[in-house]
C-alpha cells in the first residue's frame, strides 16, 4: 500500500471529500496546507486533486 492509497482509505479524508462544508473538510484543508501530511501530498501528486476535494 502506497501513501496515496492510505489517503484514499483515511476516514478523515473520506469525510472531507464526502461533505465539503463539514468540520472534517476544514480540518483536512488546514492539516494539508499547514503541516503537509505526506499521505495527502502523495494523493495530490497521484490524482492531481487536493485530498479534500471530491
TORTI-831058 format. One record per atom (N, C-alpha, C): residue number from 1; x, y, z; atom name. Coordinates in pm, 1 decimal. Atoms other than C-alpha are relative to their C-alpha. Layout:
BEGIN
REC / NUM / X / Y / Z / CA
...
//
This chain:
BEGIN
REC / 1 / 85.4 / -117.9 / 0.0 / N
REC / 1 / 0.0 / 0.0 / 0.0 / CA
REC / 1 / 89.9 / 124.1 / 0.0 / C
REC / 2 / -79.7 / -121.9 / 3.2 / N
REC / 2 / 147.5 / 331.2 / -102.7 / CA
REC / 2 / -69.4 / 111.3 / 77.5 / C
REC / 3 / 52.0 / -109.5 / -81.6 / N
REC / 3 / 92.1 / 665.9 / 65.9 / CA
REC / 3 / -131.0 / 56.1 / -54.4 / C
REC / 4 / 123.6 / -52.9 / 59.0 / N
REC / 4 / -177.5 / 781.7 / -178.5 / CA
REC / 4 / -118.5 / -91.7 / 30.9 / C
REC / 5 / 106.9 / 94.5 / -33.9 / N
REC / 5 / -380.2 / 465.6 / -114.1 / CA
REC / 5 / -43.4 / 16.0 / 145.2 / C
REC / 6 / 34.5 / -22.4 / -140.3 / N
REC / 6 / -363.3 / 535.7 / 257.0 / CA
REC / 6 / -93.1 / 120.3 / 11.9 / C
REC / 7 / 83.6 / -120.5 / -2.8 / N
REC / 7 / -513.3 / 881.0 / 196.4 / CA
REC / 7 / -140.4 / -30.2 / -52.1 / C
REC / 8 / 131.0 / 37.8 / 54.2 / N
REC / 8 / -795.6 / 729.0 / -11.3 / CA
REC / 8 / -81.3 / -71.7 / 106.1 / C
REC / 9 / 69.1 / 77.9 / -102.1 / N
REC / 9 / -881.4 / 494.9 / 276.9 / CA
REC / 9 / -8.4 / 69.4 / 135.7 / C
REC / 10 / 0.6 / -73.4 / -127.6 / N
REC / 10 / -825.0 / 750.1 / 555.7 / CA
REC / 10 / -141.5 / 48.8 / 30.2 / C
REC / 11 / 138.2 / -35.7 / -32.3 / N
REC / 11 / -1157.9 / 800.9 / 735.3 / CA
REC / 11 / -18.2 / 150.8 / 6.3 / C
REC / 12 / 8.2 / -145.7 / -9.8 / N
REC / 12 / -1083.9 / 1167.8 / 795.8 / CA
REC / 12 / -7.0 / 63.1 / -139.2 / C
REC / 13 / -0.3 / -53.4 / 137.1 / N
REC / 13 / -1006.8 / 1240.4 / 430.3 / CA
REC / 13 / -127.0 / -41.1 / -75.0 / C
REC / 14 / 125.6 / 44.4 / 61.7 / N
REC / 14 / -1308.8 / 1035.4 / 321.8 / CA
REC / 14 / -114.1 / 92.9 / 37.6 / C
REC / 15 / 105.7 / -90.4 / -47.3 / N
REC / 15 / -1537.0 / 1252.1 / 535.8 / CA
REC / 15 / 13.7 / 137.7 / -64.8 / C
REC / 16 / -24.1 / -131.6 / 60.8 / N
REC / 16 / -1376.5 / 1567.1 / 394.3 / CA
REC / 16 / -44.5 / 1.6 / -145.5 / C
REC / 17 / 41.9 / 6.2 / 141.0 / N
REC / 17 / -1441.0 / 1452.6 / 37.0 / CA
REC / 17 / -151.4 / -16.6 / -13.1 / C
REC / 18 / 144.5 / 24.9 / 6.7 / N
REC / 18 / -1799.4 / 1340.2 / 109.3 / CA
REC / 18 / -81.6 / 124.3 / 33.3 / C
REC / 19 / 77.1 / -115.3 / -48.1 / N
REC / 19 / -1912.4 / 1657.6 / 288.8 / CA
REC / 19 / 86.5 / 126.2 / -3.1 / C
REC / 20 / -87.5 / -116.4 / 16.5 / N
REC / 20 / -1742.9 / 1974.2 / 158.3 / CA
REC / 20 / -16.0 / 110.7 / 104.4 / C
REC / 21 / 18.2 / -106.2 / -97.6 / N
REC / 21 / -1891.3 / 2207.2 / 421.7 / CA
REC / 21 / 19.3 / -43.5 / 143.5 / C
REC / 22 / -8.4 / 56.7 / -134.0 / N
REC / 22 / -1815.5 / 1986.1 / 719.6 / CA
REC / 22 / 126.3 / 44.0 / 74.9 / C
REC / 23 / -117.4 / -24.7 / -84.0 / N
REC / 23 / -1570.7 / 2021.6 / 1005.8 / CA
REC / 23 / 121.9 / -71.7 / -57.4 / C
REC / 24 / -113.3 / 79.8 / 49.4 / N
REC / 24 / -1354.8 / 1747.3 / 852.9 / CA
REC / 24 / 60.2 / 59.4 / -126.2 / C
REC / 25 / -51.7 / -67.1 / 120.0 / N
REC / 25 / -1325.4 / 1936.4 / 525.5 / CA
REC / 25 / 98.6 / 109.9 / 40.9 / C
REC / 26 / -87.7 / -106.5 / -48.1 / N
REC / 26 / -1180.5 / 2234.8 / 709.5 / CA
REC / 26 / 123.0 / -53.7 / 69.4 / C
REC / 27 / -111.6 / 59.8 / -72.4 / N
REC / 27 / -962.8 / 2013.7 / 926.8 / CA
REC / 27 / 105.3 / -54.0 / -95.9 / C
REC / 28 / -95.2 / 57.3 / 96.7 / N
REC / 28 / -806.9 / 1827.2 / 634.4 / CA
REC / 28 / 66.1 / 111.7 / -79.8 / C
REC / 29 / -55.1 / -113.2 / 73.8 / N
REC / 29 / -761.9 / 2153.3 / 445.5 / CA
REC / 29 / 108.2 / 69.1 / 83.0 / C
REC / 30 / -97.4 / -62.2 / -88.4 / N
REC / 30 / -581.1 / 2303.6 / 746.7 / CA
REC / 30 / 124.2 / -86.7 / 14.2 / C
REC / 31 / -113.0 / 92.3 / -16.2 / N
REC / 31 / -361.8 / 1996.2 / 801.7 / CA
REC / 31 / 82.2 / -4.4 / -128.2 / C
REC / 32 / -69.5 / 10.4 / 127.5 / N
REC / 32 / -278.5 / 1971.9 / 434.3 / CA
REC / 32 / 81.7 / 125.7 / -28.7 / C
REC / 33 / -68.2 / -124.4 / 34.7 / N
REC / 33 / -189.1 / 2337.3 / 392.2 / CA
REC / 33 / 100.9 / 45.3 / 104.4 / C
REC / 34 / -93.2 / -48.6 / -101.3 / N
REC / 34 / -9.8 / 2391.2 / 722.3 / CA
REC / 34 / 105.8 / -103.4 / 38.9 / C
REC / 35 / -94.8 / 101.3 / -47.8 / N
REC / 35 / 153.3 / 2062.0 / 817.3 / CA
REC / 35 / 52.3 / -91.6 / -109.3 / C
REC / 36 / -42.6 / 81.6 / 114.5 / N
REC / 36 / 186.3 / 1893.1 / 477.4 / CA
REC / 36 / 8.4 / -148.0 / 34.0 / C
REC / 37 / 9.1 / 143.9 / -24.1 / N
REC / 37 / 70.0 / 1542.8 / 558.6 / CA
REC / 37 / 60.9 / -73.7 / -119.4 / C
REC / 38 / -63.4 / 69.2 / 112.4 / N
REC / 38 / 285.8 / 1306.6 / 348.6 / CA
REC / 38 / -98.9 / -84.6 / -80.1 / C
REC / 39 / 99.4 / 80.6 / 70.1 / N
REC / 39 / -17.7 / 1093.1 / 263.5 / CA
REC / 39 / -86.6 / 87.9 / -89.6 / C
REC / 40 / 78.6 / -93.9 / 80.9 / N
REC / 40 / -219.8 / 1391.3 / 144.7 / CA
REC / 40 / 81.2 / 51.9 / -117.5 / C
REC / 41 / -87.6 / -48.5 / 107.0 / N
REC / 41 / 75.0 / 1516.7 / -56.5 / CA
REC / 41 / 14.6 / -105.3 / -110.1 / C
REC / 42 / -10.2 / 109.2 / 97.1 / N
REC / 42 / 113.0 / 1177.4 / -224.4 / CA
REC / 42 / -129.8 / -15.2 / -78.3 / C
REC / 43 / 130.6 / 7.8 / 66.2 / N
REC / 43 / -260.3 / 1172.4 / -301.8 / CA
REC / 43 / -11.6 / 108.3 / -105.9 / C
REC / 44 / 7.5 / -110.1 / 96.1 / N
REC / 44 / -238.8 / 1512.2 / -469.2 / CA
REC / 44 / 91.8 / -25.0 / -119.6 / C
REC / 45 / -96.3 / 26.2 / 107.2 / N
REC / 45 / 66.1 / 1411.0 / -669.9 / CA
REC / 45 / -52.3 / -107.0 / -96.0 / C
REC / 46 / 48.9 / 110.4 / 81.6 / N
REC / 46 / -100.5 / 1092.0 / -793.1 / CA
REC / 46 / -128.3 / 34.6 / -76.1 / C
REC / 47 / 129.6 / -26.8 / 61.0 / N
REC / 47 / -451.0 / 1225.5 / -864.4 / CA
REC / 47 / -11.4 / 137.9 / -63.0 / C
REC / 48 / 8.3 / -135.5 / 50.7 / N
REC / 48 / -387.2 / 1592.4 / -935.0 / CA
REC / 48 / -105.6 / 83.5 / 68.9 / C
REC / 49 / 102.1 / -71.5 / -77.2 / N
REC / 49 / -656.6 / 1694.3 / -682.2 / CA
REC / 49 / 43.2 / 9.5 / 145.1 / C
REC / 50 / -26.0 / -11.5 / -143.1 / N
REC / 50 / -638.3 / 1816.7 / -326.2 / CA
REC / 50 / -75.4 / -111.6 / 72.5 / C
REC / 51 / 61.1 / 113.4 / -69.9 / N
REC / 51 / -723.2 / 1546.1 / -69.7 / CA
REC / 51 / -139.4 / 29.0 / 53.6 / C
REC / 52 / 131.4 / -33.3 / -53.9 / N
REC / 52 / -1032.8 / 1733.4 / 47.9 / CA
REC / 52 / -101.3 / 31.7 / -109.8 / C
REC / 53 / 90.8 / -23.7 / 110.7 / N
REC / 53 / -1188.1 / 1778.7 / -299.2 / CA
REC / 53 / -62.5 / -131.6 / -46.0 / C
REC / 54 / 67.8 / 119.6 / 51.9 / N
REC / 54 / -1443.6 / 1536.9 / -445.5 / CA
REC / 54 / 66.5 / -49.6 / -123.9 / C
//
